[in-house]
């Protein structure tokens, strides 16, 4: 059985379109522990979400209007290898 290409995924196609339209570039990576990303200020967590694959480094993209943190690092790696982006 062949794995589905990341480029065949509709969400990835839309994300690539958003990246292009918003002029997104990689801002950096968020180090994740305990499989969760938490956002907040001054010691107050305001948003918590689980990642798809647990711990690791998750890419953060910044455009003119949007800031995006990917939740699936494996999907990110597959997508980059298929599009030859760094």
HTML snippet that shows the backbone in 3Dmol.js (N, CA, C, O; Angstrom):
<script src="https://3Dmol.org/build/3Dmol-min.js"></script>
<div id="view" style="width:600px;height:400px;position:relative"></div>
<script>
const pdb = `
ATOM      1  N   UNK A   1       0.841  -1.181   0.000  1.00  0.00           N
ATOM      2  CA  UNK A   1       0.000   0.000   0.000  1.00  0.00           C
ATOM      3  C   UNK A   1       0.888   1.247   0.000  1.00  0.00           C
ATOM      4  O   UNK A   1       1.869   1.312   0.741  1.00  0.00           O
ATOM      5  N   UNK A   2       0.550   2.223  -0.820  1.00  0.00           N
ATOM      6  CA  UNK A   2       1.318   3.453  -0.938  1.00  0.00           C
ATOM      7  C   UNK A   2       0.734   4.525  -0.029  1.00  0.00           C
ATOM      8  O   UNK A   2      -0.481   4.717   0.032  1.00  0.00           O
ATOM      9  N   UNK A   3       1.628   5.222   0.678  1.00  0.00           N
ATOM     10  CA  UNK A   3       1.186   6.330   1.508  1.00  0.00           C
ATOM     11  C   UNK A   3       0.664   7.461   0.638  1.00  0.00           C
ATOM     12  O   UNK A   3       1.182   7.714  -0.449  1.00  0.00           O
ATOM     13  N   UNK A   4      -0.347   8.125   1.119  1.00  0.00           N
ATOM     14  CA  UNK A   4      -0.891   9.287   0.427  1.00  0.00           C
ATOM     15  C   UNK A   4       0.135  10.412   0.469  1.00  0.00           C
ATOM     16  O   UNK A   4       0.751  10.655   1.507  1.00  0.00           O
ATOM     17  N   UNK A   5       0.320  11.094  -0.646  1.00  0.00           N
ATOM     18  CA  UNK A   5       1.230  12.227  -0.684  1.00  0.00           C
ATOM     19  C   UNK A   5       0.649  13.391   0.114  1.00  0.00           C
ATOM     20  O   UNK A   5      -0.560  13.622   0.104  1.00  0.00           O
ATOM     21  N   UNK A   6       1.513  14.110   0.793  1.00  0.00           N
ATOM     22  CA  UNK A   6       1.070  15.294   1.530  1.00  0.00           C
ATOM     23  C   UNK A   6       0.469  16.319   0.581  1.00  0.00           C
ATOM     24  O   UNK A   6      -0.459  17.037   0.954  1.00  0.00           O
ATOM     25  N   UNK A   7       0.988  16.397  -0.652  1.00  0.00           N
ATOM     26  CA  UNK A   7       0.467  17.349  -1.637  1.00  0.00           C
ATOM     27  C   UNK A   7      -0.941  17.006  -2.118  1.00  0.00           C
ATOM     28  O   UNK A   7      -1.629  17.858  -2.678  1.00  0.00           O
ATOM     29  N   UNK A   8      -1.373  15.758  -1.901  1.00  0.00           N
ATOM     30  CA  UNK A   8      -2.729  15.361  -2.285  1.00  0.00           C
ATOM     31  C   UNK A   8      -3.769  15.732  -1.237  1.00  0.00           C
ATOM     32  O   UNK A   8      -4.970  15.666  -1.499  1.00  0.00           O
ATOM     33  N   UNK A   9      -3.314  16.120  -0.057  1.00  0.00           N
ATOM     34  CA  UNK A   9      -4.213  16.479   1.039  1.00  0.00           C
ATOM     35  C   UNK A   9      -4.795  17.875   0.805  1.00  0.00           C
ATOM     36  O   UNK A   9      -4.048  18.835   0.614  1.00  0.00           O
ATOM     37  N   UNK A  10      -6.104  17.985   0.821  1.00  0.00           N
ATOM     38  CA  UNK A  10      -6.776  19.260   0.555  1.00  0.00           C
ATOM     39  C   UNK A  10      -6.342  20.355   1.531  1.00  0.00           C
ATOM     40  O   UNK A  10      -6.137  21.498   1.122  1.00  0.00           O
ATOM     41  N   UNK A  11      -6.201  20.022   2.804  1.00  0.00           N
ATOM     42  CA  UNK A  11      -5.782  21.029   3.793  1.00  0.00           C
ATOM     43  C   UNK A  11      -4.383  21.553   3.461  1.00  0.00           C
ATOM     44  O   UNK A  11      -4.125  22.751   3.581  1.00  0.00           O
ATOM     45  N   UNK A  12      -3.487  20.667   3.049  1.00  0.00           N
ATOM     46  CA  UNK A  12      -2.143  21.105   2.667  1.00  0.00           C
ATOM     47  C   UNK A  12      -2.175  21.987   1.425  1.00  0.00           C
ATOM     48  O   UNK A  12      -1.444  22.975   1.343  1.00  0.00           O
ATOM     49  N   UNK A  13      -3.008  21.638   0.471  1.00  0.00           N
ATOM     50  CA  UNK A  13      -3.137  22.462  -0.737  1.00  0.00           C
ATOM     51  C   UNK A  13      -3.615  23.864  -0.378  1.00  0.00           C
ATOM     52  O   UNK A  13      -3.093  24.853  -0.893  1.00  0.00           O
ATOM     53  N   UNK A  14      -4.595  23.949   0.495  1.00  0.00           N
ATOM     54  CA  UNK A  14      -5.127  25.253   0.915  1.00  0.00           C
ATOM     55  C   UNK A  14      -4.086  26.040   1.722  1.00  0.00           C
ATOM     56  O   UNK A  14      -3.975  27.259   1.595  1.00  0.00           O
ATOM     57  N   UNK A  15      -3.328  25.315   2.553  1.00  0.00           N
ATOM     58  CA  UNK A  15      -2.297  25.979   3.331  1.00  0.00           C
ATOM     59  C   UNK A  15      -1.216  26.563   2.421  1.00  0.00           C
ATOM     60  O   UNK A  15      -0.757  27.682   2.646  1.00  0.00           O
ATOM     61  N   UNK A  16      -0.809  25.814   1.401  1.00  0.00           N
ATOM     62  CA  UNK A  16       0.181  26.328   0.456  1.00  0.00           C
ATOM     63  C   UNK A  16      -0.348  27.563  -0.267  1.00  0.00           C
ATOM     64  O   UNK A  16       0.402  28.505  -0.524  1.00  0.00           O
ATOM     65  N   UNK A  17      -1.642  27.558  -0.596  1.00  0.00           N
ATOM     66  CA  UNK A  17      -2.262  28.732  -1.222  1.00  0.00           C
ATOM     67  C   UNK A  17      -2.237  29.922  -0.265  1.00  0.00           C
ATOM     68  O   UNK A  17      -1.929  31.042  -0.670  1.00  0.00           O
ATOM     69  N   UNK A  18      -2.567  29.673   1.019  1.00  0.00           N
ATOM     70  CA  UNK A  18      -2.543  30.739   2.026  1.00  0.00           C
ATOM     71  C   UNK A  18      -1.128  31.277   2.203  1.00  0.00           C
ATOM     72  O   UNK A  18      -0.926  32.488   2.291  1.00  0.00           O
ATOM     73  N   UNK A  19      -0.149  30.376   2.254  1.00  0.00           N
ATOM     74  CA  UNK A  19       1.238  30.803   2.396  1.00  0.00           C
ATOM     75  C   UNK A  19       1.629  31.737   1.258  1.00  0.00           C
ATOM     76  O   UNK A  19       2.266  32.767   1.480  1.00  0.00           O
ATOM     77  N   UNK A  20       1.249  31.375   0.053  1.00  0.00           N
ATOM     78  CA  UNK A  20       1.580  32.195  -1.110  1.00  0.00           C
ATOM     79  C   UNK A  20       0.849  33.536  -1.065  1.00  0.00           C
ATOM     80  O   UNK A  20       1.459  34.586  -1.266  1.00  0.00           O
ATOM     81  N   UNK A  21      -0.439  33.499  -0.804  1.00  0.00           N
ATOM     82  CA  UNK A  21      -1.252  34.719  -0.802  1.00  0.00           C
ATOM     83  C   UNK A  21      -0.852  35.681   0.316  1.00  0.00           C
ATOM     84  O   UNK A  21      -0.946  36.897   0.150  1.00  0.00           O
ATOM     85  N   UNK A  22      -0.408  35.145   1.454  1.00  0.00           N
ATOM     86  CA  UNK A  22      -0.072  35.977   2.605  1.00  0.00           C
ATOM     87  C   UNK A  22       1.432  36.241   2.716  1.00  0.00           C
ATOM     88  O   UNK A  22       1.877  36.901   3.655  1.00  0.00           O
ATOM     89  N   UNK A  23       2.208  35.734   1.774  1.00  0.00           N
ATOM     90  CA  UNK A  23       3.650  35.957   1.813  1.00  0.00           C
ATOM     91  C   UNK A  23       4.310  35.333   3.022  1.00  0.00           C
ATOM     92  O   UNK A  23       5.224  35.917   3.604  1.00  0.00           O
ATOM     93  N   UNK A  24       3.855  34.144   3.407  1.00  0.00           N
ATOM     94  CA  UNK A  24       4.374  33.495   4.615  1.00  0.00           C
ATOM     95  C   UNK A  24       5.779  32.978   4.429  1.00  0.00           C
ATOM     96  O   UNK A  24       6.171  32.532   3.351  1.00  0.00           O
ATOM     97  N   UNK A  25       6.524  33.052   5.516  1.00  0.00           N
ATOM     98  CA  UNK A  25       7.844  32.459   5.609  1.00  0.00           C
ATOM     99  C   UNK A  25       7.996  31.845   6.983  1.00  0.00           C
ATOM    100  O   UNK A  25       7.251  32.168   7.908  1.00  0.00           O
ATOM    101  N   UNK A  26       8.965  30.961   7.108  1.00  0.00           N
ATOM    102  CA  UNK A  26       9.173  30.304   8.393  1.00  0.00           C
ATOM    103  C   UNK A  26       9.745  31.314   9.390  1.00  0.00           C
ATOM    104  O   UNK A  26      10.751  31.968   9.116  1.00  0.00           O
ATOM    105  N   UNK A  27       9.105  31.430  10.527  1.00  0.00           N
ATOM    106  CA  UNK A  27       9.545  32.343  11.585  1.00  0.00           C
ATOM    107  C   UNK A  27      10.513  31.636  12.526  1.00  0.00           C
ATOM    108  O   UNK A  27      11.475  32.228  13.016  1.00  0.00           O
ATOM    109  N   UNK A  28      10.238  30.365  12.763  1.00  0.00           N
ATOM    110  CA  UNK A  28      11.061  29.563  13.667  1.00  0.00           C
ATOM    111  C   UNK A  28      10.305  28.309  14.044  1.00  0.00           C
ATOM    112  O   UNK A  28       9.399  27.874  13.334  1.00  0.00           O
ATOM    113  N   UNK A  29      10.690  27.731  15.173  1.00  0.00           N
ATOM    114  CA  UNK A  29      10.050  26.506  15.655  1.00  0.00           C
ATOM    115  C   UNK A  29       9.710  26.651  17.133  1.00  0.00           C
ATOM    116  O   UNK A  29      10.401  27.344  17.879  1.00  0.00           O
ATOM    117  N   UNK A  30       8.644  25.991  17.540  1.00  0.00           N
ATOM    118  CA  UNK A  30       8.239  25.941  18.940  1.00  0.00           C
ATOM    119  C   UNK A  30       8.618  24.566  19.473  1.00  0.00           C
ATOM    120  O   UNK A  30       8.230  23.548  18.900  1.00  0.00           O
ATOM    121  N   UNK A  31       9.368  24.530  20.558  1.00  0.00           N
ATOM    122  CA  UNK A  31       9.699  23.269  21.203  1.00  0.00           C
ATOM    123  C   UNK A  31       8.514  22.846  22.069  1.00  0.00           C
ATOM    124  O   UNK A  31       8.033  23.607  22.909  1.00  0.00           O
ATOM    125  N   UNK A  32       8.060  21.624  21.846  1.00  0.00           N
ATOM    126  CA  UNK A  32       6.870  21.132  22.537  1.00  0.00           C
ATOM    127  C   UNK A  32       7.244  19.999  23.481  1.00  0.00           C
ATOM    128  O   UNK A  32       7.978  19.081  23.116  1.00  0.00           O
ATOM    129  N   UNK A  33       6.727  20.082  24.700  1.00  0.00           N
ATOM    130  CA  UNK A  33       6.913  19.045  25.698  1.00  0.00           C
ATOM    131  C   UNK A  33       5.521  18.628  26.172  1.00  0.00           C
ATOM    132  O   UNK A  33       4.607  19.451  26.222  1.00  0.00           O
ATOM    133  N   UNK A  34       5.367  17.389  26.507  1.00  0.00           N
ATOM    134  CA  UNK A  34       4.088  16.842  26.981  1.00  0.00           C
ATOM    135  C   UNK A  34       3.020  16.871  25.896  1.00  0.00           C
ATOM    136  O   UNK A  34       1.831  16.765  26.198  1.00  0.00           O
ATOM    137  N   UNK A  35       3.431  17.013  24.620  1.00  0.00           N
ATOM    138  CA  UNK A  35       2.491  16.911  23.512  1.00  0.00           C
ATOM    139  C   UNK A  35       1.486  18.037  23.410  1.00  0.00           C
ATOM    140  O   UNK A  35       0.460  17.890  22.746  1.00  0.00           O
ATOM    141  N   UNK A  36       1.763  19.173  24.062  1.00  0.00           N
ATOM    142  CA  UNK A  36       0.819  20.286  24.023  1.00  0.00           C
ATOM    143  C   UNK A  36       1.529  21.601  23.739  1.00  0.00           C
ATOM    144  O   UNK A  36       2.648  21.830  24.197  1.00  0.00           O
ATOM    145  N   UNK A  37       0.868  22.453  22.982  1.00  0.00           N
ATOM    146  CA  UNK A  37       1.316  23.814  22.769  1.00  0.00           C
ATOM    147  C   UNK A  37       0.418  24.710  23.599  1.00  0.00           C
ATOM    148  O   UNK A  37      -0.808  24.621  23.526  1.00  0.00           O
ATOM    149  N   UNK A  38       1.043  25.579  24.393  1.00  0.00           N
ATOM    150  CA  UNK A  38       0.285  26.512  25.226  1.00  0.00           C
ATOM    151  C   UNK A  38       0.687  27.938  24.868  1.00  0.00           C
ATOM    152  O   UNK A  38       1.872  28.242  24.732  1.00  0.00           O
ATOM    153  N   UNK A  39      -0.299  28.799  24.717  1.00  0.00           N
ATOM    154  CA  UNK A  39      -0.055  30.206  24.430  1.00  0.00           C
ATOM    155  C   UNK A  39      -0.658  31.059  25.532  1.00  0.00           C
ATOM    156  O   UNK A  39      -1.735  30.762  26.049  1.00  0.00           O
ATOM    157  N   UNK A  40       0.040  32.106  25.878  1.00  0.00           N
ATOM    158  CA  UNK A  40      -0.453  33.002  26.909  1.00  0.00           C
ATOM    159  C   UNK A  40       0.545  34.095  27.169  1.00  0.00           C
ATOM    160  O   UNK A  40       1.461  34.316  26.376  1.00  0.00           O
ATOM    161  N   UNK A  41       0.375  34.769  28.260  1.00  0.00           N
ATOM    162  CA  UNK A  41       1.281  35.858  28.630  1.00  0.00           C
ATOM    163  C   UNK A  41       1.418  35.921  30.138  1.00  0.00           C
ATOM    164  O   UNK A  41       0.466  35.651  30.871  1.00  0.00           O
ATOM    165  N   UNK A  42       2.599  36.278  30.592  1.00  0.00           N
ATOM    166  CA  UNK A  42       2.864  36.512  32.020  1.00  0.00           C
ATOM    167  C   UNK A  42       2.415  35.360  32.908  1.00  0.00           C
ATOM    168  O   UNK A  42       1.801  35.579  33.952  1.00  0.00           O
ATOM    169  N   UNK A  43       2.722  34.131  32.495  1.00  0.00           N
ATOM    170  CA  UNK A  43       2.407  32.977  33.317  1.00  0.00           C
ATOM    171  C   UNK A  43       0.959  32.535  33.268  1.00  0.00           C
ATOM    172  O   UNK A  43       0.574  31.618  33.994  1.00  0.00           O
ATOM    173  N   UNK A  44       0.151  33.159  32.438  1.00  0.00           N
ATOM    174  CA  UNK A  44      -1.257  32.800  32.320  1.00  0.00           C
ATOM    175  C   UNK A  44      -1.491  32.117  30.979  1.00  0.00           C
ATOM    176  O   UNK A  44      -1.381  32.752  29.931  1.00  0.00           O
ATOM    177  N   UNK A  45      -1.811  30.836  31.006  1.00  0.00           N
ATOM    178  CA  UNK A  45      -2.082  30.096  29.778  1.00  0.00           C
ATOM    179  C   UNK A  45      -3.504  30.416  29.322  1.00  0.00           C
ATOM    180  O   UNK A  45      -4.466  30.235  30.068  1.00  0.00           O
ATOM    181  N   UNK A  46      -3.616  30.889  28.095  1.00  0.00           N
ATOM    182  CA  UNK A  46      -4.925  31.263  27.557  1.00  0.00           C
ATOM    183  C   UNK A  46      -5.444  30.259  26.533  1.00  0.00           C
ATOM    184  O   UNK A  46      -6.654  30.121  26.351  1.00  0.00           O
ATOM    185  N   UNK A  47      -4.523  29.553  25.860  1.00  0.00           N
ATOM    186  CA  UNK A  47      -4.914  28.563  24.849  1.00  0.00           C
ATOM    187  C   UNK A  47      -4.008  27.350  24.998  1.00  0.00           C
ATOM    188  O   UNK A  47      -2.792  27.488  25.126  1.00  0.00           O
ATOM    189  N   UNK A  48      -4.603  26.160  24.981  1.00  0.00           N
ATOM    190  CA  UNK A  48      -3.854  24.901  25.002  1.00  0.00           C
ATOM    191  C   UNK A  48      -4.408  23.997  23.919  1.00  0.00           C
ATOM    192  O   UNK A  48      -5.622  23.861  23.770  1.00  0.00           O
ATOM    193  N   UNK A  49      -3.497  23.372  23.151  1.00  0.00           N
ATOM    194  CA  UNK A  49      -3.933  22.416  22.143  1.00  0.00           C
ATOM    195  C   UNK A  49      -2.932  21.274  22.058  1.00  0.00           C
ATOM    196  O   UNK A  49      -1.733  21.475  22.251  1.00  0.00           O
ATOM    197  N   UNK A  50      -3.427  20.083  21.771  1.00  0.00           N
ATOM    198  CA  UNK A  50      -2.564  18.916  21.605  1.00  0.00           C
ATOM    199  C   UNK A  50      -1.946  18.923  20.218  1.00  0.00           C
ATOM    200  O   UNK A  50      -2.547  19.403  19.256  1.00  0.00           O
ATOM    201  N   UNK A  51      -0.729  18.382  20.128  1.00  0.00           N
ATOM    202  CA  UNK A  51      -0.102  18.182  18.828  1.00  0.00           C
ATOM    203  C   UNK A  51      -0.478  16.794  18.318  1.00  0.00           C
ATOM    204  O   UNK A  51      -0.968  15.957  19.076  1.00  0.00           O
ATOM    205  N   UNK A  52      -0.246  16.562  17.042  1.00  0.00           N
ATOM    206  CA  UNK A  52      -0.587  15.258  16.456  1.00  0.00           C
ATOM    207  C   UNK A  52       0.409  14.187  16.884  1.00  0.00           C
ATOM    208  O   UNK A  52       0.020  13.056  17.176  1.00  0.00           O
ATOM    209  N   UNK A  53       1.694  14.541  16.921  1.00  0.00           N
ATOM    210  CA  UNK A  53       2.709  13.519  17.170  1.00  0.00           C
ATOM    211  C   UNK A  53       3.425  13.601  18.491  1.00  0.00           C
ATOM    212  O   UNK A  53       4.469  12.969  18.655  1.00  0.00           O
ATOM    213  N   UNK A  54       2.911  14.350  19.437  1.00  0.00           N
ATOM    214  CA  UNK A  54       3.573  14.438  20.728  1.00  0.00           C
ATOM    215  C   UNK A  54       4.614  15.532  20.775  1.00  0.00           C
ATOM    216  O   UNK A  54       4.382  16.645  20.302  1.00  0.00           O
ATOM    217  N   UNK A  55       5.774  15.211  21.354  1.00  0.00           N
ATOM    218  CA  UNK A  55       6.835  16.203  21.571  1.00  0.00           C
ATOM    219  C   UNK A  55       7.660  16.429  20.311  1.00  0.00           C
ATOM    220  O   UNK A  55       7.631  15.628  19.377  1.00  0.00           O
ATOM    221  N   UNK A  56       8.394  17.537  20.307  1.00  0.00           N
ATOM    222  CA  UNK A  56       9.293  17.818  19.198  1.00  0.00           C
ATOM    223  C   UNK A  56       9.320  19.298  18.875  1.00  0.00           C
ATOM    224  O   UNK A  56       8.864  20.129  19.659  1.00  0.00           O
ATOM    225  N   UNK A  57       9.861  19.613  17.709  1.00  0.00           N
ATOM    226  CA  UNK A  57       9.903  20.978  17.219  1.00  0.00           C
ATOM    227  C   UNK A  57       8.815  21.161  16.162  1.00  0.00           C
ATOM    228  O   UNK A  57       8.724  20.394  15.204  1.00  0.00           O
ATOM    229  N   UNK A  58       8.004  22.177  16.353  1.00  0.00           N
ATOM    230  CA  UNK A  58       6.891  22.425  15.453  1.00  0.00           C
ATOM    231  C   UNK A  58       7.068  23.780  14.779  1.00  0.00           C
ATOM    232  O   UNK A  58       7.323  24.779  15.451  1.00  0.00           O
ATOM    233  N   UNK A  59       6.934  23.820  13.441  1.00  0.00           N
ATOM    234  CA  UNK A  59       7.195  25.051  12.703  1.00  0.00           C
ATOM    235  C   UNK A  59       6.165  26.141  12.949  1.00  0.00           C
ATOM    236  O   UNK A  59       4.975  25.878  13.128  1.00  0.00           O
ATOM    237  N   UNK A  60       6.663  27.377  12.951  1.00  0.00           N
ATOM    238  CA  UNK A  60       5.818  28.558  13.089  1.00  0.00           C
ATOM    239  C   UNK A  60       6.016  29.399  11.834  1.00  0.00           C
ATOM    240  O   UNK A  60       7.142  29.752  11.481  1.00  0.00           O
ATOM    241  N   UNK A  61       4.915  29.714  11.167  1.00  0.00           N
ATOM    242  CA  UNK A  61       4.927  30.487   9.932  1.00  0.00           C
ATOM    243  C   UNK A  61       4.335  31.864  10.192  1.00  0.00           C
ATOM    244  O   UNK A  61       3.370  32.002  10.944  1.00  0.00           O
ATOM    245  N   UNK A  62       4.921  32.891   9.562  1.00  0.00           N
ATOM    246  CA  UNK A  62       4.398  34.251   9.709  1.00  0.00           C
ATOM    247  C   UNK A  62       4.199  34.872   8.336  1.00  0.00           C
ATOM    248  O   UNK A  62       5.080  34.842   7.476  1.00  0.00           O
ATOM    249  N   UNK A  63       3.010  35.436   8.163  1.00  0.00           N
ATOM    250  CA  UNK A  63       2.699  36.172   6.953  1.00  0.00           C
ATOM    251  C   UNK A  63       2.361  37.605   7.306  1.00  0.00           C
ATOM    252  O   UNK A  63       2.694  38.086   8.390  1.00  0.00           O
ATOM    253  N   UNK A  64       1.695  38.284   6.382  1.00  0.00           N
ATOM    254  CA  UNK A  64       1.291  39.666   6.635  1.00  0.00           C
ATOM    255  C   UNK A  64       0.102  39.738   7.580  1.00  0.00           C
ATOM    256  O   UNK A  64      -0.035  40.691   8.347  1.00  0.00           O
ATOM    257  N   UNK A  65      -0.764  38.720   7.519  1.00  0.00           N
ATOM    258  CA  UNK A  65      -1.987  38.724   8.320  1.00  0.00           C
ATOM    259  C   UNK A  65      -2.107  37.559   9.295  1.00  0.00           C
ATOM    260  O   UNK A  65      -2.885  37.626  10.247  1.00  0.00           O
ATOM    261  N   UNK A  66      -1.341  36.487   9.066  1.00  0.00           N
ATOM    262  CA  UNK A  66      -1.545  35.270   9.848  1.00  0.00           C
ATOM    263  C   UNK A  66      -0.249  34.764  10.469  1.00  0.00           C
ATOM    264  O   UNK A  66       0.832  34.910   9.898  1.00  0.00           O
ATOM    265  N   UNK A  67      -0.382  34.169  11.642  1.00  0.00           N
ATOM    266  CA  UNK A  67       0.678  33.432  12.311  1.00  0.00           C
ATOM    267  C   UNK A  67       0.145  32.015  12.480  1.00  0.00           C
ATOM    268  O   UNK A  67      -0.929  31.822  13.051  1.00  0.00           O
ATOM    269  N   UNK A  68       0.883  31.025  11.989  1.00  0.00           N
ATOM    270  CA  UNK A  68       0.401  29.648  11.992  1.00  0.00           C
ATOM    271  C   UNK A  68       1.425  28.746  12.676  1.00  0.00           C
ATOM    272  O   UNK A  68       2.612  28.783  12.354  1.00  0.00           O
ATOM    273  N   UNK A  69       0.959  27.946  13.613  1.00  0.00           N
ATOM    274  CA  UNK A  69       1.783  26.914  14.237  1.00  0.00           C
ATOM    275  C   UNK A  69       1.243  25.574  13.750  1.00  0.00           C
ATOM    276  O   UNK A  69       0.085  25.234  13.993  1.00  0.00           O
ATOM    277  N   UNK A  70       2.089  24.822  13.066  1.00  0.00           N
ATOM    278  CA  UNK A  70       1.647  23.509  12.581  1.00  0.00           C
ATOM    279  C   UNK A  70       1.592  22.522  13.745  1.00  0.00           C
ATOM    280  O   UNK A  70       2.445  22.548  14.633  1.00  0.00           O
ATOM    281  N   UNK A  71       0.599  21.668  13.733  1.00  0.00           N
ATOM    282  CA  UNK A  71       0.407  20.700  14.812  1.00  0.00           C
ATOM    283  C   UNK A  71       0.918  19.307  14.464  1.00  0.00           C
ATOM    284  O   UNK A  71       0.985  18.440  15.335  1.00  0.00           O
ATOM    285  N   UNK A  72       1.279  19.082  13.204  1.00  0.00           N
ATOM    286  CA  UNK A  72       1.710  17.765  12.750  1.00  0.00           C
ATOM    287  C   UNK A  72       3.090  17.887  12.102  1.00  0.00           C
ATOM    288  O   UNK A  72       3.196  18.175  10.910  1.00  0.00           O
ATOM    289  N   UNK A  73       4.139  17.669  12.884  1.00  0.00           N
ATOM    290  CA  UNK A  73       5.507  17.833  12.399  1.00  0.00           C
ATOM    291  C   UNK A  73       5.840  16.830  11.293  1.00  0.00           C
ATOM    292  O   UNK A  73       6.614  17.154  10.392  1.00  0.00           O
ATOM    293  N   UNK A  74       5.276  15.626  11.341  1.00  0.00           N
ATOM    294  CA  UNK A  74       5.541  14.639  10.299  1.00  0.00           C
ATOM    295  C   UNK A  74       4.943  15.096   8.970  1.00  0.00           C
ATOM    296  O   UNK A  74       5.577  14.961   7.924  1.00  0.00           O
ATOM    297  N   UNK A  75       3.729  15.635   9.010  1.00  0.00           N
ATOM    298  CA  UNK A  75       3.109  16.171   7.805  1.00  0.00           C
ATOM    299  C   UNK A  75       3.959  17.296   7.230  1.00  0.00           C
ATOM    300  O   UNK A  75       4.153  17.378   6.017  1.00  0.00           O
ATOM    301  N   UNK A  76       4.463  18.159   8.102  1.00  0.00           N
ATOM    302  CA  UNK A  76       5.324  19.266   7.686  1.00  0.00           C
ATOM    303  C   UNK A  76       6.555  18.734   6.946  1.00  0.00           C
ATOM    304  O   UNK A  76       6.910  19.243   5.883  1.00  0.00           O
ATOM    305  N   UNK A  77       7.193  17.726   7.499  1.00  0.00           N
ATOM    306  CA  UNK A  77       8.388  17.145   6.882  1.00  0.00           C
ATOM    307  C   UNK A  77       8.076  16.548   5.516  1.00  0.00           C
ATOM    308  O   UNK A  77       8.824  16.744   4.558  1.00  0.00           O
ATOM    309  N   UNK A  78       6.965  15.818   5.434  1.00  0.00           N
ATOM    310  CA  UNK A  78       6.569  15.226   4.153  1.00  0.00           C
ATOM    311  C   UNK A  78       6.281  16.299   3.121  1.00  0.00           C
ATOM    312  O   UNK A  78       6.701  16.182   1.970  1.00  0.00           O
ATOM    313  N   UNK A  79       5.569  17.346   3.519  1.00  0.00           N
ATOM    314  CA  UNK A  79       5.212  18.421   2.608  1.00  0.00           C
ATOM    315  C   UNK A  79       6.463  19.129   2.101  1.00  0.00           C
ATOM    316  O   UNK A  79       6.566  19.431   0.912  1.00  0.00           O
ATOM    317  N   UNK A  80       7.410  19.394   2.992  1.00  0.00           N
ATOM    318  CA  UNK A  80       8.648  20.049   2.578  1.00  0.00           C
ATOM    319  C   UNK A  80       9.435  19.169   1.604  1.00  0.00           C
ATOM    320  O   UNK A  80       9.980  19.675   0.623  1.00  0.00           O
ATOM    321  N   UNK A  81       9.502  17.881   1.859  1.00  0.00           N
ATOM    322  CA  UNK A  81      10.255  17.008   0.962  1.00  0.00           C
ATOM    323  C   UNK A  81       9.596  16.919  -0.420  1.00  0.00           C
ATOM    324  O   UNK A  81      10.283  16.801  -1.435  1.00  0.00           O
ATOM    325  N   UNK A  82       8.274  16.976  -0.449  1.00  0.00           N
ATOM    326  CA  UNK A  82       7.559  16.910  -1.725  1.00  0.00           C
ATOM    327  C   UNK A  82       7.634  18.217  -2.522  1.00  0.00           C
ATOM    328  O   UNK A  82       7.544  18.205  -3.750  1.00  0.00           O
ATOM    329  N   UNK A  83       7.797  19.332  -1.824  1.00  0.00           N
ATOM    330  CA  UNK A  83       7.863  20.625  -2.515  1.00  0.00           C
ATOM    331  C   UNK A  83       9.289  21.153  -2.606  1.00  0.00           C
ATOM    332  O   UNK A  83       9.529  22.198  -3.211  1.00  0.00           O
ATOM    333  N   UNK A  84      10.244  20.426  -2.002  1.00  0.00           N
ATOM    334  CA  UNK A  84      11.664  20.817  -1.998  1.00  0.00           C
ATOM    335  C   UNK A  84      11.885  22.178  -1.354  1.00  0.00           C
ATOM    336  O   UNK A  84      12.791  22.908  -1.756  1.00  0.00           O
ATOM    337  N   UNK A  85      11.068  22.535  -0.354  1.00  0.00           N
ATOM    338  CA  UNK A  85      11.234  23.782   0.397  1.00  0.00           C
ATOM    339  C   UNK A  85      12.069  23.508   1.637  1.00  0.00           C
ATOM    340  O   UNK A  85      12.157  22.375   2.108  1.00  0.00           O
ATOM    341  N   UNK A  86      12.680  24.570   2.159  1.00  0.00           N
ATOM    342  CA  UNK A  86      13.448  24.433   3.400  1.00  0.00           C
ATOM    343  C   UNK A  86      12.845  25.296   4.469  1.00  0.00           C
ATOM    344  O   UNK A  86      13.344  25.325   5.594  1.00  0.00           O
TER     345      UNK A  86
END
`;
const viewer = $3Dmol.createViewer("view");
viewer.addModel(pdb, "pdb");
viewer.setStyle({}, {cartoon: {color: "spectrum"}});
viewer.zoomTo();
viewer.render();
</script>
